[in-house]
Amino acid sequence: MASRHWLCELLAEVGLEPSIDGIGNVFGRGPATGPRLLAGSHLETQNHAGWLDGALGVVAAVALVRAGLPVDVCAYADEEGHYGNMIGSRSLIGDFSEQQIDLARNKNDDTSLRDALASAGLAGRPRLTPDLSRYKAAIEMHIEQGTQLESGNLRVGVITGIVAIQHWRMTFEGQQDHTGGTTMRERRDAGLSAVRFLSQVDDAFPRICGDRSVWTTGRIVLEPNATAIIPGRAEIDFSFRDLSPEVMDRLQACLRRLVQESNRRERCTATMQLMSELQPTLCDPAVLDAFSSAARELCPDHWQAMPSGAIHDSNVLGRRLPVGMLFVPSINGISHHWTEDTKEEDLVLGMQVFARGAEEFLARN
């Protein structure tokens, strides 16, 4: 909340009317005349993480206003999903209901979102629902959070689209039993079945994936998770991402086949449940062309068009508005860690391309 109030002061200094709405979005509205852009990102990051993820895009949006461009600024609440998937930008487009607020809880300490909003002094405030027809597009500047730019000696990435993501939970039901008294022939070890399943995934996915497909086992839970007890149950949280719907369909079909094969081969029953899914968002061709033109002018031979492997608020905004994104390199690709950093000269160049691209887009549209 301290950072939100600081941002409100900054928004007022550059001539915008600042407000904090009932979900925690910070909004800066400018004069209502003429075509405008919506620009911004998020203020919070992951726990114990760095200084640029999200906050760079908010400050970059303020810089556009300071440079005289017709831009409204938004810092979208909770992009990092402490209380759900991008609840700030979803609220902004009318895709986060009061009932969903009632159900939302903090993933780290189980605090209810209602209690958190009350503690922050936001209880009872209206949620912002701006007239999105006011905007020609929504744009966002961000760090890459990967190594593609740095490894290619490139300084700017013009984003073609934001990948789809599917999060699945695989559950293996075995038989909890004594590790000493139960023979190997008798065992139904859910942990062992889970490990063998993941080995099969790692063998099968590379055969069918796309060039930029990624997949991650982010959570493994064994029950009762004790040294002298055979696990009677195992849970795996598994996700995969790609920009192509066709590739996503192939990966899902493969995952389903591997679960079926596990049930044929193993002594433990495996089931799968879709926990969450985000569809891919393609960046608007006109915004993409304007950013590409600016990059060709300001850093020829040191930029590339590329997809975003990370999820951003632009993914949500793209359901209602044309969107565009620009990346600057992350040193050693590090993000979601306190050593996250970007060279100052790359921040400056990225800001110049961002501003020139926004200016060109508005002039053409």
PENORHU-V138084 format. One record per residue. N is the residue number from 1. RES is the residue in one letter. BURIAL is 1 if it has 24 or more other C-alpha atoms within 12 Angstrom, else 0. Layout:
# PENORHU-V138084
N;RES;BURIAL + N;RES;BURIAL
This chain:
# PENORHU-V138084
1;M;0 + 2;A;0 + 3;S;0 + 4;R;1 + 5;H;1 + 6;W;0 + 7;L;1 + 8;C;1 + 9;E;0 + 10;L;1 + 11;L;1 + 12;A;1 + 13;E;0 + 14;V;1 + 15;G;1 + 16;L;1 + 17;E;1 + 18;P;1 + 19;S;1 + 20;I;1 + 21;D;1 + 22;G;1 + 23;I;1 + 24;G;1 + 25;N;1 + 26;V;1 + 27;F;1 + 28;G;1 + 29;R;1 + 30;G;1 + 31;P;0 + 32;A;0 + 33;T;0 + 34;G;0 + 35;P;1 + 36;R;1 + 37;L;1 + 38;L;1 + 39;A;1 + 40;G;1 + 41;S;1 + 42;H;1 + 43;L;1 + 44;E;1 + 45;T;1 + 46;Q;1 + 47;N;0 + 48;H;0 + 49;A;0 + 50;G;1 + 51;W;1 + 52;L;1 + 53;D;1 + 54;G;1 + 55;A;1 + 56;L;1 + 57;G;1 + 58;V;1 + 59;V;1 + 60;A;1 + 61;A;1 + 62;V;1 + 63;A;1 + 64;L;1 + 65;V;1 + 66;R;0 + 67;A;0 + 68;G;0 + 69;L;1 + 70;P;1 + 71;V;1 + 72;D;1 + 73;V;1 + 74;C;1 + 75;A;1 + 76;Y;1 + 77;A;1 + 78;D;1 + 79;E;1 + 80;E;1 + 81;G;1 + 82;H;1 + 83;Y;1 + 84;G;1 + 85;N;1 + 86;M;1 + 87;I;1 + 88;G;1 + 89;S;1 + 90;R;1 + 91;S;1 + 92;L;1 + 93;I;1 + 94;G;0 + 95;D;0 + 96;F;1 + 97;S;0 + 98;E;0 + 99;Q;0 + 100;Q;0 + 101;I;1 + 102;D;0 + 103;L;0 + 104;A;1 + 105;R;0 + 106;N;0 + 107;K;0 + 108;N;0 + 109;D;0 + 110;D;0 + 111;T;0 + 112;S;0 + 113;L;1 + 114;R;1 + 115;D;0 + 116;A;1 + 117;L;1 + 118;A;0 + 119;S;0 + 120;A;0 + 121;G;0 + 122;L;1 + 123;A;0 + 124;G;0 + 125;R;0 + 126;P;0 + 127;R;1 + 128;L;1 + 129;T;0 + 130;P;1 + 131;D;0 + 132;L;1 + 133;S;0 + 134;R;1 + 135;Y;1 + 136;K;1 + 137;A;1 + 138;A;1 + 139;I;1 + 140;E;1 + 141;M;1 + 142;H;1 + 143;I;1 + 144;E;1 + 145;Q;1 + 146;G;1 + 147;T;1 + 148;Q;1 + 149;L;1 + 150;E;1 + 151;S;0 + 152;G;0 + 153;N;0 + 154;L;1 + 155;R;1 + 156;V;1 + 157;G;1 + 158;V;1 + 159;I;1 + 160;T;1 + 161;G;1 + 162;I;1 + 163;V;1 + 164;A;1 + 165;I;1 + 166;Q;1 + 167;H;1 + 168;W;1 + 169;R;1 + 170;M;1 + 171;T;1 + 172;F;1 + 173;E;1 + 174;G;1 + 175;Q;1 + 176;Q;1 + 177;D;1 + 178;H;0 + 179;T;0 + 180;G;0 + 181;G;0 + 182;T;0 + 183;T;0 + 184;M;0 + 185;R;0 + 186;E;0 + 187;R;1 + 188;R;1 + 189;D;1 + 190;A;1 + 191;G;1 + 192;L;1 + 193;S;1 + 194;A;1 + 195;V;1 + 196;R;1 + 197;F;1 + 198;L;1 + 199;S;0 + 200;Q;0 + 201;V;1 + 202;D;1 + 203;D;0 + 204;A;0 + 205;F;1 + 206;P;0 + 207;R;0 + 208;I;1 + 209;C;1 + 210;G;0 + 211;D;0 + 212;R;1 + 213;S;1 + 214;V;1 + 215;W;1 + 216;T;0 + 217;T;1 + 218;G;0 + 219;R;0 + 220;I;1 + 221;V;1 + 222;L;1 + 223;E;1 + 224;P;0 + 225;N;0 + 226;A;0 + 227;T;0 + 228;A;0 + 229;I;1 + 230;I;1 + 231;P;1 + 232;G;1 + 233;R;1 + 234;A;1 + 235;E;1 + 236;I;1 + 237;D;1 + 238;F;1 + 239;S;1 + 240;F;1 + 241;R;1 + 242;D;1 + 243;L;1 + 244;S;1 + 245;P;1 + 246;E;0 + 247;V;1 + 248;M;1 + 249;D;0 + 250;R;1 + 251;L;1 + 252;Q;1 + 253;A;0 + 254;C;1 + 255;L;1 + 256;R;1 + 257;R;0 + 258;L;1 + 259;V;1 + 260;Q;0 + 261;E;0 + 262;S;1 + 263;N;1 + 264;R;0 + 265;R;0 + 266;E;1 + 267;R;1 + 268;C;1 + 269;T;1 + 270;A;1 + 271;T;1 + 272;M;1 + 273;Q;0 + 274;L;0 + 275;M;0 + 276;S;0 + 277;E;0 + 278;L;1 + 279;Q;1 + 280;P;1 + 281;T;1 + 282;L;1 + 283;C;1 + 284;D;1 + 285;P;1 + 286;A;1 + 287;V;1 + 288;L;1 + 289;D;1 + 290;A;1 + 291;F;1 + 292;S;1 + 293;S;1 + 294;A;1 + 295;A;1 + 296;R;0 + 297;E;0 + 298;L;1 + 299;C;1 + 300;P;0 + 301;D;0 + 302;H;1 + 303;W;1 + 304;Q;1 + 305;A;1 + 306;M;1 + 307;P;1 + 308;S;1 + 309;G;1 + 310;A;1 + 311;I;1 + 312;H;1 + 313;D;1 + 314;S;1 + 315;N;1 + 316;V;1 + 317;L;1 + 318;G;1 + 319;R;1 + 320;R;1 + 321;L;1 + 322;P;1 + 323;V;1 + 324;G;1 + 325;M;1 + 326;L;1 + 327;F;1 + 328;V;1 + 329;P;1 + 330;S;1 + 331;I;1 + 332;N;0 + 333;G;0 + 334;I;1 + 335;S;1 + 336;H;1 + 337;H;0 + 338;W;0 + 339;T;0 + 340;E;1 + 341;D;1 + 342;T;1 + 343;K;0 + 344;E;0 + 345;E;0 + 346;D;1 + 347;L;1 + 348;V;0 + 349;L;1 + 350;G;1 + 351;M;1 + 352;Q;1 + 353;V;1 + 354;F;1 + 355;A;1 + 356;R;1 + 357;G;1 + 358;A;1 + 359;E;1 + 360;E;1 + 361;F;1 + 362;L;1 + 363;A;0 + 364;R;0 + 365;N;0
